[in-house]
Every structure is written in C-alpha cells, then in structure tokens.
Amino acid sequence: MNYHYDFGTLYYEKYGQGKKNIVILPGWGDIRKSWNYIINFLKDYFTVYIVDYPGFGNSNFPECDLTIYDYSDIIYHFIQDLDIKDPILIGHSFGGRIIITLTGYYHYPFHDIVLMNSAGIKPRKTLRSILKNKTYKILKKGCSLLPKKWRKKYSDKIFSWFASTDYRNLNDKMRPTFRNVIQEDLRYYLGKIKANTLLLWGNLDTSTPIGDATIMHQKIPGSELIILDKVGHFPYLERPNLVCSILYEQFKDFIS
C-alpha cells in the first residue's frame, strides 16, 4: 500500500486486526521483509504497520535532501492521516532516531515506545577519528596531482577505504541526506521524552554501543533498560524469539 505525502510516496504494509496498533520503524537501509518473524508474532495480538523509508524498498526517494526532522514529519503525518490511534512505536537504530525526534523534539503525545539499539547519540571526536578525517582530505586532495586517466580510480579507492558501509551503499542522490541525519546529536531531546520507554539493547553492538543505551536510560525519565547478552546490533534477527517474548510481556495488558 502507498501513502502519499507532500513530496513523495511512502510504501507500507499492514498486518493483523488487534485493537492496539503498533508502528515499526526499521533501521537505515532496512526494509519491512527483515521484520517478518516479529510481525508474524505480533499480528496475532495487534494491528501492525511497517514502512519502507524514502529511497529504500518500494519507496522512491524525493527530489530533495532530507533531514531527521523531515523523516519524523513524514512518519507523524502517516500516522495521523491513516488514523492510526495511539500506536506503540518500535524503532530500531535509525527508527529510534525518528522516535526520539517525534517524542523529545516535537513532543507528540505517543504513550509507549521501544528504542531497540537506537541511534541518536553522536560519537565524541577522538584523536583517531580526527586523524582519519585529515588523512582522507589529504589523500583526496592528492588526486588532483595525478594524470586525469588515473584520478577516478584513485579517488574511488580512497573512498572505499574511508567511507562507512552504509555510506558506500548509497547512491550519490542520498548521500547528503545520510550526512544530514548522522550529524544530528539527539541526546539533548532525551530528557524531554514523556512516553513510557523500553530500551532494548544487544551488549555486543559496535554500531550503537551499549554506552549509548546507558546515556539514554539515564536521560529518559522512567525508562526501562533490558540488555541482551551476546547480541549485537540486530536483536530482532539474532534473537527473534526472545525479542517477541519481551514485547509480549511489555504490552500484554493491551491484549484483550
């Protein structure tokens, strides 16, 4: 199914007929299919919605750059226009960024949220990261000194050494949006979140490390933190049965 917003179309799917609604917001580059196991469990108890973000899956990328505030605005109007009443929001990684922005920046009154290995804490600059950035700039500048026939090959090689996997996998059209998203530090909005918040985190995560979970837990009033042992960045793929059990226990009071 398609939802049309101001400058594009968002593809989404709907499952189940439960009285309580759940909206799943996947991670960056992720699509609805990777959540099939979780959806197949939840749909017996809830009505579940899941989206493909602009540029991924069946959703086209618009003719403009986006920010985290644009993504959040799209999701908010998606929920409002489809009349999805009082949904539980479950966000993994980038999806967590959207939820933090919706609840901490815009103060939209969602009552129950799950932040699963959520992004949003901008890493502090280290000596290593500073040196890496300077080295990249020096090497990139050196391309201009090479013969023209070698410049592109050399430039592409440098790019493959220094760019993150997520960034390399994007087309040129989406890279400015990715940069817009990751340079926003959302920690300043955490203390303003009033929703009932469950933080669900794999302790082996290197993308959004466990230290980020600790910061969020400390800053989000009344939040609950559940740490999953020997689990990395994708708990819903690595331990789907456990994730389903936790979500069921957390929200079983909504099941009639």
Residue, then its C-alpha position, 0 to 999 in steps of 0.5 A: m500500500n502507498y501513502h502519499y505525502d507532500f513530496g513523495t510516496l511512502y510504501y507500507e504494509k499492514y498486518g493483523q486486526g488487534k485493537k492496539n496498533i503498533v508502528i515499526l520503524p526499521g533501521w537505515g537501509d532496512i526494509r519491512k521483509s527483515w521484520n517478518y518473524i516479529i510481525n508474524f508474532l505480533k499480528d496475532y495480538f495487534t494491528v501492525y504497520i511497517v514502512d519502507y523509508p524514502g529511497f529504500g524498498n518500494s519507496n522512491f526517494p524525493e527530489c530533495d535532501l532530507t533531514i531527521y526532522d523531515y523523516s519524523d514529519i513524514i512518519y507523524h503525518f502517516i500516522q495521523d492521516l491513516d488514523i492510526k490511534d495511539p500506536i506503540l512505536i518500535g524503532h530500531s537504530f535509525g527508527g529510534r532516531i525518528i522516535i526520539t525526534l517525534t517524542g523529545y523534539y516535537h513532543y507528540p503525545f505517543h504513550d509507549i515506545v521501544l528504542m531497540n539499539s537506537a541511534g541518536i547519540k553522536p560519537r565524541k571526536t577522538l584523536r583517531s577519528i580526527l586523524k582519519n578525517k585529515t588523512y582522507k582530505i589529504l589523500k583526496k586532495g592528492c588526486s588532483l596531482l595525478p594524470k586525469k586517466w588515473r584520478k577516478k580510480y584513485s579517488d574511488k579507492i580512497f573512498s572505499w577505504f574511508a567511507s562507512t558501509d552504509y555510506r558506500n551503499l548509497n547512491d550519490k542522490m542520498r548521500p547528503t541526506f545520510r550526512n544530514v541525519i548522522q550529524e544530528d546529536l539527539r541526546y539533548y531531546l532525551g530528557k524531554i521524552k514523556a512516553n513510557t520507554l523500553l530500551l532494548w539493547g544487544n551488549l555486543d553492538t559496535s554500531t550503537p554501543i551499549g554506552d549509548a543505551t546507558i546515556m539514554h536510560q539515564k536521560i529518559p525519565g522512567s525508562e526501562l533498560i533490558i540488555l541482551d547478552k551476546v547480541g549485537h546490533f540486530p536483536y530482532l534477527e539474532r534473537p527473534n524469539l526472545v525479542c517477541s517474548i519481551l514485547y509480549e510481556q511489555f504490552k500484554d495488558f493491551i491484549s484483550 
